[in-house]
Amino acid sequence: MAKDKLTDYDATASNNTDVGGISVAEGMLPSGVNNAIREQMSHLADFASGTSGVDVLKLQDDTDTNSIKLQAPASVTADTTFTMPDGDGSADQVLKTDGSGQLGWAAQTAVAANPSLIINGAMQVAQRATSVLANGSNGFKTVDRFRYTRSGTVPLWDFTQGTSGPNGFSYTFKATLDTAHTLASNSIAYIHSKLEAQDLQHLRYGTSDAKTLTLSFWVKSSNTGTFIVELLHSNASQYQNLAYTISSANTWEYKTLTYVGNTSTAINNDTGTGLETRFILTTGSDYTGGSLNTGWNATSVSSGRYTGQIDLAATAANYIEITGVKLEVGSTATDFVHESYGDTLAKCQRYYQKSVHEHRGIGVGYHTTVHNYIVQMRASPTKTFSGGSFSNINGSAEQDTTEITINSVGGFGHRFQYYANSNTWYVLLRSSEYDAEL
């Protein structure tokens, strides 16, 4: 068969016996050589002009072992020419088109940013407190949606909502070591954010199409070296751990980590924990043997879980500070999406909210008032009450009163029952906390 263009040529040399209708078989006339060379040159000219190209452009490496291929779509509706920009741009820029095929370098901010799966990543909301010395107990200490957990013997930490973040971030979450501590082998301490399972169904975990996730954040520490961030799949009891390096002490640095999707186990479609991110503070030797486990591993596998993690508990005043925490779908980190304080607060109040109630009654007997939650909470919360007492609003002496047990009303509020023991109006002001955290 005649070879009329480059894409007709055969990889087996002996099969190329006809170039553009000119015989190049063994024993051909010398004039055939000249004509065949001229025909091949015209084929090369067609290729260079794009009139007789290939659907795959293959760029081989120096050893002819592997290659990079640029491939056209299977079906093209119209001829398209992409014109490359002059020069190689600047670090972190991306190629973008003007809509007519002219490509140019643009700042990454021009790329649409993905939403974050993590709530309060800018550390704006701290309903409980802005500073607290952790007494060894687990729980939420300061910044909403970021919880402290420890096991084994661990030191005291001073947790604060910092007010000096990198450019664009007014608040941070900071953990400072109060007293130096020698860790037991089974000790561990970390800061983590749990994600509600029903909000993660689009990740398609448990299927071959499980989505890749990218975690990005700003971090500053008194210590340089290796730190670990764990992604925990709660329903599968599996974790995937990746390391990042802090290069300069007391300096804000931007980090990104990309986690592959879990194809083995789905995330439950409920109000429980689906995924959580764990920023490791310190860990004992039980978790550091061998190489770091960077694939999905069962939580029963301890050795290699946090290999390389530095020990922040070794010296008093060691600290780590984070902000701009974002977990998004895809293998590329996009800009942090800032939102209003009110929007972030409302999201946090699904898990924890505070309010002050004013209850009034008259006469002897029971009186009822209903307090509705500010937003619908994740689950029926635990309640804590403090401050206030019944007093006569007309200035008389305080009366003896009793507050009756609080009952849940449809998951949307609570009914308060109490009684006063005189025929006078009384008021009770009390601070209430409702906790429905994961």
Secondary structure in CASP SS format (residue, H / E / C, confidence):
PFRMAT SS
TARGET T0000
AUTHOR 0000-0000-0000
METHOD secondary structure of the structure
MODEL  1
M C 1.00
A C 1.00
K E 1.00
D C 1.00
K C 1.00
L H 1.00
T H 1.00
D H 1.00
Y C 1.00
D C 1.00
A C 1.00
T C 1.00
A H 1.00
S H 1.00
N H 1.00
N C 1.00
T C 1.00
D E 1.00
V E 1.00
G C 1.00
G C 1.00
I E 1.00
S E 1.00
V C 1.00
A C 1.00
E C 1.00
G C 1.00
M C 1.00
L C 1.00
P H 1.00
S H 1.00
G H 1.00
V H 1.00
N H 1.00
N H 1.00
A H 1.00
I H 1.00
R H 1.00
E H 1.00
Q H 1.00
M H 1.00
S H 1.00
H H 1.00
L H 1.00
A H 1.00
D H 1.00
F H 1.00
A H 1.00
S H 1.00
G C 1.00
T C 1.00
S C 1.00
G C 1.00
V C 1.00
D C 1.00
V E 1.00
L E 1.00
K E 1.00
L E 1.00
Q E 1.00
D C 1.00
D C 1.00
T C 1.00
D C 1.00
T C 1.00
N C 1.00
S E 1.00
I E 1.00
K E 1.00
L E 1.00
Q E 1.00
A C 1.00
P C 1.00
A C 1.00
S C 1.00
V C 1.00
T C 1.00
A C 1.00
D C 1.00
T C 1.00
T C 1.00
F C 1.00
T E 1.00
M C 1.00
P C 1.00
D C 1.00
G C 1.00
D C 1.00
G C 1.00
S C 1.00
A C 1.00
D C 1.00
Q C 1.00
V E 1.00
L E 1.00
K E 1.00
T E 1.00
D C 1.00
G C 1.00
S C 1.00
G C 1.00
Q E 1.00
L E 1.00
G E 1.00
W E 1.00
A E 1.00
A C 1.00
Q H 1.00
T H 1.00
A H 1.00
V C 1.00
A C 1.00
A C 1.00
N C 1.00
P C 1.00
S C 1.00
L C 1.00
I C 1.00
I C 1.00
N C 1.00
G C 1.00
A C 1.00
M C 1.00
Q C 1.00
V C 1.00
A C 1.00
Q C 1.00
R C 1.00
A C 1.00
T C 1.00
S E 1.00
V E 1.00
L E 1.00
A C 1.00
N C 1.00
G C 1.00
S C 1.00
N C 1.00
G E 1.00
F E 1.00
K C 1.00
T C 1.00
V C 1.00
D C 1.00
R C 1.00
F C 1.00
R E 1.00
Y E 1.00
T E 1.00
R E 1.00
S E 1.00
G C 1.00
T C 1.00
V C 1.00
P C 1.00
L C 1.00
W E 1.00
D E 1.00
F E 1.00
T E 1.00
Q E 1.00
G E 1.00
T C 1.00
S C 1.00
G C 1.00
P C 1.00
N C 1.00
G C 1.00
F C 1.00
S C 1.00
Y C 1.00
T E 1.00
F E 1.00
K E 1.00
A E 1.00
T E 1.00
L E 1.00
D C 1.00
T C 1.00
A C 1.00
H C 1.00
T C 1.00
L C 1.00
A C 1.00
S C 1.00
N C 1.00
S C 1.00
I E 1.00
A E 1.00
Y E 1.00
I E 1.00
H E 1.00
S E 1.00
K E 1.00
L E 1.00
E E 1.00
A H 1.00
Q H 1.00
D H 1.00
L H 1.00
Q H 1.00
H H 1.00
L H 1.00
R C 1.00
Y C 1.00
G C 1.00
T C 1.00
S C 1.00
D C 1.00
A C 1.00
K C 1.00
T C 1.00
L E 1.00
T E 1.00
L E 1.00
S E 1.00
F E 1.00
W E 1.00
V E 1.00
K E 1.00
S E 1.00
S C 1.00
N C 1.00
T C 1.00
G E 1.00
T E 1.00
F E 1.00
I E 1.00
V E 1.00
E E 1.00
L E 1.00
L E 1.00
H E 1.00
S C 1.00
N C 1.00
A C 1.00
S C 1.00
Q E 1.00
Y E 1.00
Q E 1.00
N E 1.00
L E 1.00
A E 1.00
Y E 1.00
T E 1.00
I E 1.00
S C 1.00
S C 1.00
A C 1.00
N C 1.00
T C 1.00
W C 1.00
E E 1.00
Y E 1.00
K E 1.00
T E 1.00
L E 1.00
T E 1.00
Y E 1.00
V C 1.00
G C 1.00
N C 1.00
T C 1.00
S C 1.00
T C 1.00
A C 1.00
I C 1.00
N C 1.00
N C 1.00
D C 1.00
T C 1.00
G C 1.00
T E 1.00
G E 1.00
L E 1.00
E E 1.00
T E 1.00
R E 1.00
F E 1.00
I E 1.00
L E 1.00
T E 1.00
T E 1.00
G C 1.00
S H 1.00
D H 1.00
Y H 1.00
T C 1.00
G C 1.00
G C 1.00
S C 1.00
L C 1.00
N C 1.00
T C 1.00
G C 1.00
W C 1.00
N E 1.00
A E 1.00
T C 1.00
S C 1.00
V C 1.00
S C 1.00
S C 1.00
G C 1.00
R C 1.00
Y C 1.00
T C 1.00
G C 1.00
Q C 1.00
I C 1.00
D C 1.00
L H 1.00
A H 1.00
A H 1.00
T C 1.00
A C 1.00
A C 1.00
N C 1.00
Y E 1.00
I E 1.00
E E 1.00
I E 1.00
T E 1.00
G E 1.00
V E 1.00
K E 1.00
L E 1.00
E E 1.00
V E 1.00
G C 1.00
S C 1.00
T C 1.00
A C 1.00
T C 1.00
D C 1.00
F C 1.00
V C 1.00
H C 1.00
E C 1.00
S C 1.00
Y H 1.00
G H 1.00
D H 1.00
T H 1.00
L H 1.00
A H 1.00
K H 1.00
C H 1.00
Q C 1.00
R C 1.00
Y C 1.00
Y E 1.00
Q E 1.00
K E 1.00
S E 1.00
V E 1.00
H E 1.00
E E 1.00
H E 1.00
R E 1.00
G E 1.00
I C 1.00
G C 1.00
V E 1.00
G E 1.00
Y E 1.00
H E 1.00
T E 1.00
T E 1.00
V E 1.00
H E 1.00
N E 1.00
Y C 1.00
I C 1.00
V C 1.00
Q C 1.00
M C 1.00
R C 1.00
A C 1.00
S C 1.00
P C 1.00
T E 1.00
K E 1.00
T E 1.00
F E 1.00
S E 1.00
G C 1.00
G C 1.00
S C 1.00
F C 1.00
S E 1.00
N E 1.00
I C 1.00
N C 1.00
G C 1.00
S C 1.00
A C 1.00
E C 1.00
Q C 1.00
D C 1.00
T C 1.00
T E 1.00
E E 1.00
I E 1.00
T E 1.00
I E 1.00
N E 1.00
S E 1.00
V E 1.00
G C 1.00
G C 1.00
F C 1.00
G E 1.00
H E 1.00
R E 1.00
F E 1.00
Q E 1.00
Y E 1.00
Y E 1.00
A E 1.00
N C 1.00
S C 1.00
N C 1.00
T C 1.00
W C 1.00
Y E 1.00
V E 1.00
L E 1.00
L E 1.00
R E 1.00
S E 1.00
S E 1.00
E E 1.00
Y E 1.00
D E 1.00
A C 1.00
E C 1.00
L C 1.00
END
